[in-house]
Amino acid sequence: MNVTVFKNFNEVIVHLPLSAILEHIRDGRYRAQVETLRKLIASGDQKEYDKQKKSLLAFTPSGCFDGGRKLQYLIQYSGFIILDIDKLSAEQLDVAFKVVTEIPFTYACFRSPSNNGLKVLVHCDNSKFSHYQAYNEVKAHYEQLLNLPVDPSGKDITRLCFFSWDEGLYFNKESEIFKTHINMVETDIQKVVEQIESAQLDITNGYKDWLSIGFALADAVGEAGRNYFHRVSRFSSQYNAADCDKQFDSCLKSNKSGITAKTFFFIAKDHGIDISPVKSIPLETEKKESGEKKEKEKDKEKPKNNLFDIIERFLLRSYTLRYNVVTAKLEIKRIGQDCYEPMTDYIENSIFRQLHKSNIYVSMSKLRSILQSDFCTRYDPFQEYFDSLPQWDETTDYIQQLAETISTTDDELWQRCFKKWIVAVVASLIDPKVVNHTAIIFSGAQGIGKTTWMEKLCLGVLRPYLFSGTINPNNKDTLIHLAECMLINMDELENMNRTEIGTLKEIITKSAIRIRRSYGHNNESLTRRASFMGSVNTSQFLNDSTGSRRFLCFEVTDIQYQHSVDLSRVYAQAISLWKSGLRFYFDKEEVGQISENNEKYQIRTTEEELLLAWFQPVALSEANCFLSATQVISKLADKSRITISNGSLISLGKALKKHGFTKTKKGGVYVWAVKELTYDEVDANSRRAPDEMPF
């Protein structure tokens, strides 16, 4: 049986027999890599271990794939289940290995790359449609024998298993096939359906029985039940293949309706089908008793439905619902429609009306309780979008292509900063621990397309997650935007005062969002997702003298805002770079470059302007004055008649530090080493070009 070897999680390398892969693990082909990983674990460097582990090749034990590692690319199902027993002590590992190798169903067992866990392979008799159910059966069996938990994340057919090294790998090619209960049930269903087909019998007496059969088959064998549902339904005069598929989709999404395969067998029996061959489920034999007792026993077999069951089935017949974890809102579409739309009061009231017209009487509060529950599947629109992207070819630099559609006064710095920023954008949408601490800011002439270019970063399905408007750091809506938006385009940035700019810097780096949403009953801790960008028409707009490293400011000279760069490939590259460990934050040297670049966008305070006009920073040995900040501000006040206040003194202190004036202590008082200029020197400097200034 062949399985597929992958690198970088999604790139197909080769198809190999499972036995050959096991031999590679045993013969030490990956020994050097695995030993390096185990040393990292032993040293406690989990972060580096996780990073280097990603470079290991991996394989898909449950099947062969072509074109990618998604279910639609599965070309052959292997029938193998992979169990992951992790986080074991050395003693537990030895005991578990001994127990596992004594279980007759164990096909292979080897130590994981970390050397603190086991990988166990078991061959089952199920089909790909019942893989999930088979996994749960095997998992439960081994957990009972081992008295240890098995990692539940291995339930998917697409599950990867990293290569390892274990010279003591256990391999039993004669292992017993694990007989799954679900396969036994499917065999019994097949026998009954064959009888129905032979008699060409319609057992779907009305909608209720037809619905019960669908729920029973979905509960028993999952997706595999679709074929049986069609085979049984086609003898009805009302049979329609499309309607049959829609109904079975609803049955699959019902998440345990309470109707089991037993119901299907009893409906078949009521129509004269012999169910005595059924062995997978204990069916009570009919006894020769009074009619009253028979009716009671039949009633026991009927599923008991409460009001919630009835409402949920009604909804599943007509709608598909999902809960958007980003916006915390329901989204709905009618069966047969292509697009979801947000749930509104109008739609909610329409559903309420339809329920009552169908004689299903329920209060609006109960209906909302169902809609705002795990009845609706949770989904993350960003994760879904990124999962759908084409894989980056690792050659074409789409991010560079997009950056080149912008011309600035410093293209090299712009392109470096943009690559880091766009990688941080996608990282903050996928990893809840990541916050993008920088904001792209464009300055330039009005009407050249700055805002258009920025907003084009959110096209198609991403468009609803763009906010353009005024940011009010003290407003609850702004905090919600941090959780619900991909990008926030800041308007009126140039009109913010110094206090507002300082608060904005705090918002840009804010990670913890705890808030109660409008109409919500409980406080929530929301995940920070949004990244910031903005544009201004003035050349100087930074008015906070404490620092501007959060702002990546660039003067735009030309924009190709109608570019044709494929943004899906830009984001695919960004994700790949992030996963490969690209450092999207800025180091100390880079922060210095950003601060230097931002200086020309900085609005200087009056105190700063006067300081640079009348004083020069010099070494201690070259100073002609040693003055305290108060003495400096007093001299400036004498020359310019500025008002002295605590605020002006604080502003001056920041300017002295910012421009590199040396601070020292004389006579127990802190003073600044300065060179005070004369009126003639100040006048001469004012006539010089900027590059001719002595400092």
C-alpha positions as CSV (number, residue, x, y, z in Angstrom):
1,M,0.0,0.0,0.0
2,N,1.5,3.3,-1.1
3,V,1.4,6.5,0.9
4,T,2.6,10.0,0.0
5,V,5.7,11.8,1.3
6,F,5.5,15.6,1.7
7,K,7.8,18.5,2.4
8,N,6.8,21.9,3.7
9,F,3.5,20.3,4.8
10,N,1.8,20.5,1.3
11,E,4.4,19.7,-1.4
12,V,4.2,16.2,-2.8
13,I,7.6,14.5,-3.1
14,V,7.0,10.9,-3.9
15,H,4.6,8.0,-3.4
16,L,6.2,5.1,-1.4
17,P,5.1,1.8,0.1
18,L,4.4,2.2,3.8
19,S,6.8,-0.7,4.5
20,A,9.6,1.2,2.7
21,I,8.9,4.3,4.8
22,L,9.1,2.2,8.0
23,E,12.4,0.8,6.9
24,H,13.8,4.4,6.4
25,I,12.8,5.2,9.9
26,R,14.5,2.1,11.2
27,D,17.7,2.3,9.2
28,G,18.6,5.8,10.3
29,R,18.2,7.7,7.1
30,Y,17.0,10.7,9.1
31,R,19.1,10.0,12.2
32,A,21.2,13.2,12.1
33,Q,18.1,15.5,11.9
34,V,16.2,13.6,14.6
35,E,19.2,13.5,17.0
36,T,19.5,17.3,16.6
37,L,15.9,17.7,17.5
38,R,16.2,15.4,20.5
39,K,19.1,17.5,21.8
40,L,17.0,20.6,21.5
41,I,14.2,18.9,23.6
42,A,16.8,17.8,26.2
43,S,18.1,21.4,26.5
44,G,14.6,22.7,26.9
45,D,14.6,24.8,23.7
46,Q,11.0,23.9,22.6
47,K,10.8,26.9,20.3
48,E,13.8,26.0,18.2
49,Y,12.7,22.3,18.2
50,D,9.3,23.3,16.8
51,K,11.0,25.4,14.1
52,Q,13.5,22.8,13.0
53,K,10.9,20.0,13.1
54,K,9.1,21.6,10.2
55,S,12.1,20.8,8.0
56,L,11.6,17.1,8.4
57,L,9.8,15.2,5.7
58,A,6.5,13.7,6.6
59,F,4.0,11.2,5.1
60,T,0.3,10.6,5.1
61,P,-0.3,7.1,6.6
62,S,-4.0,7.1,5.6
63,G,-3.7,7.5,1.9
64,C,-2.0,8.6,-1.3
65,F,-2.5,12.2,-2.5
66,D,-1.7,14.0,-5.8
67,G,-1.6,17.8,-6.1
68,G,-1.7,18.7,-2.4
69,R,-2.7,17.6,1.0
70,K,-6.4,18.2,1.0
71,L,-9.2,15.6,0.9
72,Q,-10.1,16.4,-2.7
73,Y,-6.6,15.4,-3.7
74,L,-6.9,11.9,-2.2
75,I,-6.4,9.3,-4.9
76,Q,-6.2,6.1,-2.8
77,Y,-7.3,5.4,0.8
78,S,-4.9,3.0,2.7
79,G,-7.2,2.0,5.6
80,F,-4.4,2.8,8.1
81,I,-5.0,4.8,11.3
82,I,-2.1,6.6,12.9
83,L,-2.2,7.0,16.7
84,D,-0.1,9.6,18.5
85,I,0.7,8.9,22.2
86,D,2.8,11.9,23.4
87,K,4.4,13.5,26.4
88,L,5.5,10.3,28.1
89,S,8.3,9.8,30.6
90,A,11.1,7.4,29.8
91,E,9.5,4.8,32.0
92,Q,6.0,5.3,30.5
93,L,7.5,5.1,27.0
94,D,9.1,1.7,27.6
95,V,5.9,0.3,29.2
96,A,3.6,1.7,26.5
97,F,5.9,0.3,23.7
98,K,5.8,-3.2,25.3
99,V,2.0,-3.1,25.6
100,V,1.4,-1.7,22.1
101,T,3.6,-4.4,20.5
102,E,1.6,-7.1,22.2
103,I,-1.7,-5.9,20.7
104,P,-2.4,-8.1,17.7
105,F,-3.8,-5.1,15.6
106,T,-0.5,-3.2,15.8
107,Y,1.0,-3.0,12.3
108,A,3.9,-0.8,13.4
109,C,5.2,1.3,16.3
110,F,8.1,3.7,16.6
111,R,9.3,6.5,18.7
112,S,8.5,10.1,17.7
113,P,11.2,12.7,16.7
114,S,11.0,14.1,20.2
115,N,11.7,10.7,21.7
116,N,8.9,11.2,24.3
117,G,6.1,9.7,22.4
118,L,5.0,6.8,20.2
119,K,3.5,6.5,16.7
120,V,1.2,3.5,16.3
121,L,-0.1,2.3,12.9
122,V,-3.2,0.1,12.8
123,H,-4.8,-1.4,9.6
124,C,-8.7,-1.2,9.6
125,D,-11.4,-2.6,7.4
126,N,-13.4,0.6,6.9
127,S,-13.8,2.8,3.8
128,K,-12.6,6.4,3.5
129,F,-16.1,7.6,4.3
130,S,-16.0,6.2,7.8
131,H,-12.4,7.0,8.6
132,Y,-13.4,9.3,11.5
133,Q,-15.6,6.7,13.1
134,A,-13.0,4.0,12.7
135,Y,-10.3,6.3,14.2
136,N,-12.5,6.8,17.3
137,E,-13.0,3.0,17.7
138,V,-9.3,2.3,17.4
139,K,-8.4,5.2,19.7
140,A,-10.8,4.0,22.4
141,H,-9.5,0.4,22.1
142,Y,-5.8,1.4,22.6
143,E,-6.6,4.0,25.3
144,Q,-8.4,1.3,27.3
145,L,-5.5,-1.2,27.0
146,L,-2.8,1.5,27.6
147,N,-4.6,3.5,30.2
148,L,-3.0,6.5,28.5
149,P,-4.6,9.3,26.4
150,V,-4.2,9.3,22.6
151,D,-3.9,12.7,20.9
152,P,-7.3,13.3,19.1
153,S,-5.7,15.4,16.4
154,G,-4.9,12.4,14.3
155,K,-8.5,11.8,13.2
156,D,-8.2,13.3,9.7
157,I,-7.3,11.3,6.6
158,T,-4.9,14.2,5.7
159,R,-3.0,13.8,8.9
160,L,0.8,14.0,8.5
161,C,3.3,11.9,10.4
162,F,6.9,13.2,10.6
163,F,9.8,10.8,9.7
164,S,11.8,9.8,12.8
165,W,14.6,7.5,13.7
166,D,14.1,4.3,15.8
167,E,16.3,1.3,15.3
168,G,14.0,-0.6,17.6
169,L,10.9,0.1,15.4
170,Y,8.3,-2.7,15.7
171,F,6.9,-3.9,12.4
172,N,4.4,-6.8,12.0
173,K,3.2,-7.2,8.5
174,E,1.0,-10.1,9.6
175,S,-0.9,-8.0,12.1
176,E,-4.6,-8.6,12.4
177,I,-7.0,-6.2,10.6
178,F,-9.0,-4.2,13.1
179,K,-12.7,-5.1,12.5
180,T,-14.6,-1.8,13.0
181,H,-18.1,-1.8,14.2
182,I,-19.0,0.7,11.6
183,N,-18.0,-1.7,8.9
184,M,-20.2,-4.4,10.4
185,V,-23.1,-2.0,10.5
186,E,-22.5,-1.0,6.8
187,T,-22.4,-4.7,5.9
188,D,-25.8,-5.2,7.5
189,I,-27.2,-2.1,5.8
190,Q,-26.0,-3.4,2.5
191,K,-27.8,-6.7,3.1
192,V,-31.1,-4.9,3.9
193,V,-30.8,-2.5,1.0
194,E,-30.2,-5.4,-1.4
195,Q,-33.5,-6.9,-0.3
196,I,-35.3,-3.6,-0.8
197,E,-33.9,-3.3,-4.3
198,S,-34.7,-6.9,-5.1
199,A,-38.4,-6.2,-4.1
200,Q,-38.3,-2.7,-5.6
201,L,-40.0,-1.6,-2.5
202,D,-40.8,2.0,-1.4
203,I,-40.2,2.2,2.4
204,T,-40.3,6.0,2.5
205,N,-43.9,6.3,3.5
206,G,-44.1,10.1,3.6
207,Y,-41.6,12.7,4.6
208,K,-41.2,11.6,8.2
209,D,-40.0,8.1,7.4
210,W,-37.8,9.4,4.6
211,L,-36.2,11.9,7.0
212,S,-35.7,9.3,9.7
213,I,-34.0,7.0,7.2
214,G,-31.6,9.8,6.2
215,F,-30.7,10.6,9.8
216,A,-30.3,6.8,10.6
217,L,-27.9,6.2,7.7
218,A,-26.0,9.4,8.4
219,D,-25.6,8.5,12.0
220,A,-24.6,4.9,11.2
221,V,-22.0,5.3,8.5
222,G,-21.6,9.0,7.8
223,E,-20.9,10.0,4.2
224,A,-21.0,6.4,3.1
225,G,-24.8,6.5,3.8
226,R,-25.4,8.9,0.9
227,N,-25.3,6.1,-1.7
228,Y,-27.7,3.9,0.4
229,F,-30.0,6.8,0.9
230,H,-30.3,7.2,-2.9
231,R,-30.8,3.5,-3.4
232,V,-33.6,3.4,-0.9
233,S,-35.2,6.7,-2.0
234,R,-35.3,6.0,-5.8
235,F,-38.4,3.7,-5.5
236,S,-40.5,6.6,-4.4
237,S,-42.5,8.4,-7.0
238,Q,-41.3,11.7,-5.6
239,Y,-37.6,10.8,-5.9
240,N,-35.3,13.6,-7.1
241,A,-31.5,13.1,-6.9
242,A,-30.7,16.8,-6.1
243,D,-33.3,16.9,-3.3
244,C,-32.0,13.6,-2.0
245,D,-28.5,15.1,-1.8
246,K,-29.6,18.2,-0.1
247,Q,-31.5,16.3,2.5
248,F,-28.6,14.0,3.2
249,D,-26.3,17.0,3.6
250,S,-28.7,18.3,6.2
251,C,-28.7,15.0,8.0
252,L,-24.9,14.9,8.1
253,K,-24.8,18.4,9.6
254,S,-27.4,17.5,12.3
255,N,-24.6,16.5,14.7
256,K,-26.3,13.5,16.4
257,S,-30.1,13.6,15.8
258,G,-30.7,10.7,18.1
259,I,-31.9,8.5,15.3
260,T,-29.7,5.4,14.8
261,A,-29.4,2.5,12.3
262,K,-31.9,0.6,14.5
263,T,-34.6,2.9,13.2
264,F,-33.7,2.1,9.6
265,F,-33.8,-1.7,10.2
266,F,-37.2,-1.4,12.0
267,I,-38.7,0.7,9.2
268,A,-37.5,-2.0,6.7
269,K,-39.0,-4.7,8.9
270,D,-42.4,-2.9,9.0
271,H,-42.4,-3.2,5.2
272,G,-41.7,-7.0,5.2
273,I,-37.9,-7.0,4.9
274,D,-36.1,-9.8,6.7
275,I,-33.7,-8.2,9.2
276,S,-32.6,-11.5,10.9
277,P,-29.2,-11.3,9.1
278,V,-28.4,-8.1,11.0
279,K,-25.6,-8.9,13.5
280,S,-24.1,-5.5,14.3
281,I,-26.9,-4.2,16.4
282,P,-28.9,-6.2,19.0
283,L,-32.5,-6.1,17.7
284,E,-35.3,-7.3,20.0
285,T,-37.2,-10.2,18.4
286,E,-40.9,-9.8,18.2
287,K,-42.7,-11.8,20.8
288,K,-46.2,-13.3,20.5
289,E,-47.8,-11.1,23.0
290,S,-50.9,-8.9,23.1
291,G,-51.3,-6.2,20.6
292,E,-51.1,-3.6,23.4
293,K,-47.7,-4.8,24.5
294,K,-46.4,-4.9,20.9
295,E,-47.4,-1.3,20.4
296,K,-45.6,-0.3,23.6
297,E,-42.4,-1.9,22.4
298,K,-42.7,-0.2,19.1
299,D,-43.1,3.1,20.8
300,K,-39.9,2.4,22.7
301,E,-38.0,2.0,19.4
302,K,-39.3,5.3,18.0
303,P,-36.9,8.2,18.6
304,K,-38.2,10.7,21.0
305,N,-37.9,14.2,19.6
306,N,-38.2,17.4,21.7
307,L,-39.0,20.8,20.4
308,F,-35.3,21.6,19.8
309,D,-34.9,18.5,17.6
310,I,-37.9,19.6,15.5
311,I,-36.6,23.2,15.1
312,E,-33.1,22.1,14.2
313,R,-34.4,19.7,11.5
314,F,-36.6,22.4,10.1
315,L,-33.6,24.7,9.8
316,L,-31.4,22.1,8.3
317,R,-34.0,21.3,5.6
318,S,-33.9,24.9,4.3
319,Y,-30.7,26.6,5.4
320,T,-27.0,26.2,6.0
321,L,-25.7,28.3,9.0
322,R,-22.3,29.1,10.3
323,Y,-20.8,31.2,13.1
324,N,-18.1,33.6,12.1
325,V,-15.6,33.6,14.9
326,V,-14.0,36.8,13.7
327,T,-17.2,39.0,13.7
328,A,-19.1,36.9,16.3
329,K,-22.0,36.9,13.9
330,L,-24.2,34.2,12.3
331,E,-24.1,33.8,8.5
332,I,-26.8,32.0,6.6
333,K,-27.6,30.8,3.1
334,R,-30.6,28.9,1.7
335,I,-30.0,25.4,0.5
336,G,-29.2,25.8,-3.2
337,Q,-27.7,29.3,-2.9
338,D,-24.0,29.9,-3.4
339,C,-23.3,32.8,-1.0
340,Y,-23.7,33.3,2.7
341,E,-25.1,36.6,4.1
342,P,-25.1,38.0,7.6
343,M,-28.0,37.1,9.8
344,T,-30.3,40.1,10.2
345,D,-33.5,40.9,12.2
346,Y,-35.4,40.6,8.9
347,I,-34.1,37.1,8.2
348,E,-34.5,36.0,11.8
349,N,-38.1,37.2,11.8
350,S,-38.8,35.5,8.5
351,I,-37.6,32.1,10.0
352,F,-39.7,32.7,13.1
353,R,-42.7,33.3,10.8
354,Q,-42.0,30.1,8.7
355,L,-41.8,28.0,11.9
356,H,-45.2,29.1,13.1
357,K,-46.8,28.7,9.6
358,S,-45.5,25.1,9.8
359,N,-47.2,24.6,13.2
360,I,-43.9,24.6,15.1
361,Y,-44.6,27.0,17.9
362,V,-41.5,28.4,19.6
363,S,-40.6,31.7,21.3
364,M,-38.1,34.0,19.7
365,S,-35.8,33.6,22.7
366,K,-35.7,29.8,22.1
367,L,-35.1,30.2,18.4
368,R,-32.2,32.6,19.2
369,S,-30.8,30.2,21.8
370,I,-30.5,27.5,19.1
371,L,-29.0,29.9,16.5
372,Q,-26.5,31.2,19.0
373,S,-25.2,27.8,20.0
374,D,-23.0,24.9,18.7
375,F,-25.8,24.0,16.4
376,C,-24.1,26.3,13.9
377,T,-20.6,25.4,12.7
378,R,-17.8,27.7,13.7
379,Y,-15.6,29.0,10.9
380,D,-12.7,31.4,10.6
381,P,-12.9,33.4,7.3
382,F,-9.2,34.2,7.4
383,Q,-8.1,30.6,7.9
384,E,-10.5,29.5,5.3
385,Y,-9.2,32.0,2.8
386,F,-5.6,31.3,3.5
387,D,-6.2,27.5,3.2
388,S,-7.7,28.1,-0.2
389,L,-4.7,29.9,-1.6
390,P,-2.3,28.4,-4.2
391,Q,1.0,27.2,-2.8
392,W,3.9,29.7,-3.3
393,D,6.4,28.4,-5.8
394,E,9.3,29.7,-3.6
395,T,10.8,31.5,-6.6
396,T,8.6,34.4,-7.8
397,D,8.7,37.3,-5.4
398,Y,5.1,38.5,-5.6
399,I,5.5,40.8,-2.5
400,Q,8.4,42.6,-4.3
401,Q,6.2,43.0,-7.4
402,L,3.4,44.6,-5.3
403,A,5.9,46.8,-3.5
404,E,7.3,48.0,-6.8
405,T,3.9,49.4,-7.8
406,I,4.8,52.2,-5.3
407,S,7.6,54.6,-5.9
408,T,9.0,56.5,-2.9
409,T,11.9,58.7,-2.0
410,D,13.6,55.6,-0.5
411,D,12.5,52.6,-2.5
412,E,15.0,50.2,-0.9
413,L,13.8,50.9,2.6
414,W,10.2,50.9,1.5
415,Q,10.5,47.4,-0.1
416,R,12.2,45.9,3.0
417,C,9.7,47.4,5.4
418,F,6.7,46.4,3.3
419,K,7.8,42.7,3.1
420,K,8.1,42.6,6.9
421,W,4.8,44.4,7.4
422,I,2.7,42.2,5.0
423,V,4.1,39.0,6.6
424,A,3.2,40.4,10.0
425,V,-0.3,41.1,8.6
426,V,-1.0,37.5,7.8
427,A,0.8,36.2,10.9
428,S,-1.5,38.3,13.1
429,L,-4.6,36.8,11.4
430,I,-3.5,33.2,11.9
431,D,-1.6,33.2,15.2
432,P,-3.5,34.7,18.1
433,K,-0.1,35.4,19.9
434,V,1.2,37.7,17.1
435,V,0.5,41.4,17.0
436,N,1.6,43.7,14.1
437,H,3.4,46.5,15.9
438,T,3.9,48.8,12.9
439,A,1.7,50.8,10.6
440,I,2.4,51.8,7.0
441,I,1.9,55.6,6.5
442,F,2.0,57.2,3.0
443,S,2.5,60.9,2.5
444,G,2.2,62.7,-0.8
445,A,0.1,64.8,-3.0
446,Q,-3.7,64.5,-2.8
447,G,-5.5,62.4,-5.4
448,I,-2.6,60.2,-6.5
449,G,-4.2,57.0,-5.3
450,K,-2.7,56.4,-1.9
451,T,-6.0,55.3,-0.3
452,T,-7.1,53.3,-3.3
453,W,-3.9,51.3,-3.3
454,M,-4.2,50.5,0.4
455,E,-7.8,49.5,0.2
456,K,-7.1,47.2,-2.7
457,L,-5.2,45.0,-0.2
458,C,-8.6,43.8,0.9
459,L,-10.5,42.6,-2.2
460,G,-13.1,39.9,-2.7
461,V,-13.9,37.9,0.4
462,L,-11.5,40.1,2.5
463,R,-13.3,43.3,1.7
464,P,-15.7,43.1,4.7
465,Y,-12.7,43.1,7.0
466,L,-11.4,46.5,6.0
467,F,-12.3,49.6,8.1
468,S,-11.6,53.1,6.8
469,G,-12.4,55.9,9.1
470,T,-11.4,57.9,12.2
471,I,-9.8,56.0,15.0
472,N,-10.9,57.0,18.5
473,P,-8.7,55.1,21.0
474,N,-11.3,55.7,23.8
475,N,-14.2,54.3,21.8
476,K,-15.5,50.7,22.2
477,D,-16.0,50.3,18.5
478,T,-12.3,50.9,17.9
479,L,-11.4,48.0,20.2
480,I,-13.9,45.8,18.4
481,H,-12.3,46.8,15.0
482,L,-9.0,45.5,16.4
483,A,-10.6,42.0,16.7
484,E,-12.8,42.0,13.6
485,C,-10.7,43.7,10.9
486,M,-7.8,42.6,8.8
487,L,-6.7,46.2,8.0
488,I,-7.6,49.6,9.5
489,N,-7.0,52.6,7.2
490,M,-6.7,55.6,9.5
491,D,-8.3,58.8,8.3
492,E,-7.4,62.3,9.6
493,L,-4.1,61.1,11.0
494,E,-2.5,64.5,10.3
495,N,-5.2,66.2,12.5
496,M,-4.4,64.2,15.6
497,N,-2.8,66.0,18.5
498,R,0.2,64.8,20.5
499,T,-1.9,63.1,23.1
500,E,-4.0,61.3,20.5
501,I,-0.8,60.1,18.6
502,G,0.5,58.7,21.8
503,T,-2.7,56.8,22.5
504,L,-2.7,55.6,18.9
505,K,0.7,54.1,19.4
506,E,-0.7,52.2,22.4
507,I,-3.6,51.0,20.3
508,I,-1.3,49.7,17.5
509,T,0.6,47.5,20.0
510,K,-2.4,46.5,22.1
511,S,-2.8,42.7,22.4
512,A,-5.3,42.2,25.2
513,I,-8.9,43.1,24.3
514,R,-11.5,42.4,27.0
515,I,-14.9,43.8,26.3
516,R,-18.6,43.1,26.4
517,R,-20.1,43.4,22.9
518,S,-23.3,45.3,22.3
519,Y,-26.3,43.2,23.3
520,G,-23.9,40.6,24.8
521,H,-24.4,39.1,28.3
522,N,-20.7,38.3,29.1
523,N,-17.3,39.9,28.9
524,E,-15.1,38.4,26.2
525,S,-11.4,38.2,25.7
526,L,-11.1,38.9,22.0
527,T,-8.2,38.0,19.7
528,R,-6.3,41.0,18.3
529,R,-6.1,40.7,14.5
530,A,-6.0,44.1,12.8
531,S,-3.0,45.8,11.2
532,F,-2.8,49.5,10.6
533,M,-2.1,51.7,7.6
534,G,-2.9,55.3,6.8
535,S,-2.1,58.2,4.4
536,V,-1.6,62.0,4.8
537,N,-1.3,64.9,2.4
538,T,1.2,66.9,4.4
539,S,4.9,66.3,4.6
540,Q,5.1,66.7,8.4
541,F,2.6,65.0,10.6
542,L,4.4,63.2,13.4
543,N,4.0,65.4,16.5
544,D,5.0,63.0,19.3
545,S,8.6,63.6,20.2
546,T,8.9,60.4,22.3
547,G,9.6,58.3,19.2
548,S,8.0,57.1,16.0
549,R,9.3,53.6,15.3
550,R,5.7,52.2,15.2
551,F,5.1,54.3,12.0
552,L,6.7,53.2,8.7
553,C,6.5,56.5,6.9
554,F,7.2,57.0,3.2
555,E,6.8,59.9,0.8
556,V,5.1,58.5,-2.3
557,T,6.1,59.9,-5.7
558,D,4.1,57.6,-7.9
559,I,1.5,54.9,-7.5
560,Q,0.3,52.2,-9.9
561,Y,-3.0,51.8,-8.0
562,Q,-4.6,49.9,-11.0
563,H,-1.9,47.2,-10.9
564,S,-2.6,43.6,-11.8
565,V,-0.5,41.9,-9.2
566,D,-2.3,38.7,-7.9
567,L,-2.9,39.4,-4.3
568,S,-3.8,35.8,-3.6
569,R,-0.2,34.9,-4.5
570,V,1.1,37.8,-2.4
571,Y,-0.6,36.4,0.7
572,A,0.4,32.8,-0.2
573,Q,4.1,34.0,-0.2
574,A,3.6,35.9,3.0
575,I,2.2,32.8,4.7
576,S,5.1,30.7,3.4
577,L,7.7,33.2,4.6
578,W,6.1,33.4,8.1
579,K,5.9,29.6,8.4
580,S,9.6,29.4,7.4
581,G,10.5,31.7,10.2
582,L,11.0,35.1,8.5
583,R,11.7,37.7,11.2
584,F,8.9,40.2,10.6
585,Y,9.8,42.5,13.5
586,F,12.6,45.1,13.4
587,D,15.9,44.8,15.2
588,K,17.7,47.7,16.9
589,E,19.6,48.7,13.8
590,E,16.5,48.7,11.7
591,V,14.6,50.7,14.3
592,G,17.4,53.3,14.1
593,Q,17.0,53.5,10.3
594,I,13.2,53.9,10.6
595,S,13.6,56.6,13.2
596,E,16.1,58.4,11.0
597,N,13.8,58.1,8.0
598,N,10.9,59.4,10.1
599,E,12.7,62.5,11.2
600,K,11.7,64.5,8.1
601,Y,8.0,63.8,8.9
602,Q,8.4,64.9,12.5
603,I,6.8,68.2,13.6
604,R,9.3,69.9,15.9
605,T,8.1,71.6,19.1
606,T,8.9,75.3,19.6
607,E,11.3,74.3,22.3
608,E,13.1,71.9,20.0
609,E,13.4,74.4,17.2
610,L,14.8,77.1,19.5
611,L,17.2,74.6,21.1
612,L,18.7,73.6,17.8
613,A,18.9,77.3,16.7
614,W,20.8,78.5,19.8
615,F,22.7,75.5,21.1
616,Q,24.9,72.7,19.6
617,P,25.5,69.2,21.2
618,V,29.2,68.9,21.8
619,A,31.6,66.7,23.8
620,L,32.3,67.6,27.4
621,S,35.7,69.0,26.6
622,E,34.3,71.3,23.9
623,A,31.4,72.7,25.9
624,N,31.3,76.4,26.6
625,C,28.4,76.1,29.0
626,F,27.1,73.5,31.4
627,L,23.4,74.3,32.0
628,S,20.5,72.7,33.6
629,A,17.3,72.2,31.6
630,T,15.7,75.1,33.5
631,Q,18.7,77.4,32.7
632,V,18.5,76.4,29.0
633,I,14.8,77.1,28.8
634,S,15.3,80.5,30.6
635,K,17.9,81.5,28.0
636,L,15.6,80.5,25.2
637,A,12.8,82.5,26.8
638,D,15.0,85.6,26.9
639,K,15.8,85.2,23.2
640,S,12.3,84.4,22.0
641,R,9.8,85.4,24.7
642,I,8.3,81.9,25.0
643,T,6.3,81.1,28.1
644,I,8.1,78.9,30.6
645,S,6.0,76.1,32.0
646,N,6.3,72.5,33.2
647,G,5.2,71.4,29.7
648,S,7.8,73.4,27.9
649,L,10.5,72.1,30.3
650,I,9.5,68.5,29.7
651,S,9.4,69.2,25.9
652,L,12.9,70.7,26.1
653,G,14.2,67.7,28.1
654,K,13.0,65.3,25.4
655,A,14.6,67.4,22.7
656,L,18.0,67.5,24.5
657,K,18.0,63.7,24.8
658,K,16.7,63.2,21.3
659,H,19.5,65.2,19.7
660,G,22.4,63.7,21.6
661,F,23.2,66.4,24.1
662,T,25.5,65.0,26.8
663,K,24.2,65.0,30.4
664,T,26.6,65.1,33.3
665,K,26.6,66.0,37.1
666,K,28.3,69.1,38.5
667,G,28.0,70.1,42.1
668,G,25.3,67.6,42.8
669,V,23.1,69.0,39.9
670,Y,22.5,67.4,36.5
671,V,23.5,69.7,33.7
672,W,23.9,69.5,29.9
673,A,27.1,70.1,28.0
674,V,26.3,72.6,25.3
675,K,27.9,75.1,23.0
676,E,25.8,78.3,23.1
677,L,25.8,80.2,19.9
678,T,26.1,83.9,19.4
679,Y,23.6,86.1,17.5
680,D,26.0,86.2,14.6
681,E,26.5,82.4,14.5
682,V,22.7,81.9,14.6
683,D,22.2,84.4,11.8
684,A,25.0,82.8,9.7
685,N,23.5,79.3,10.2
686,S,20.0,80.5,9.1
687,R,21.6,81.5,5.8
688,R,23.2,78.1,5.2
689,A,21.8,75.2,3.2
690,P,20.9,72.2,5.4
691,D,23.8,70.1,4.3
692,E,26.2,72.9,5.2
693,M,25.1,73.1,8.9
694,P,27.9,72.2,11.4
695,F,25.6,69.8,13.3
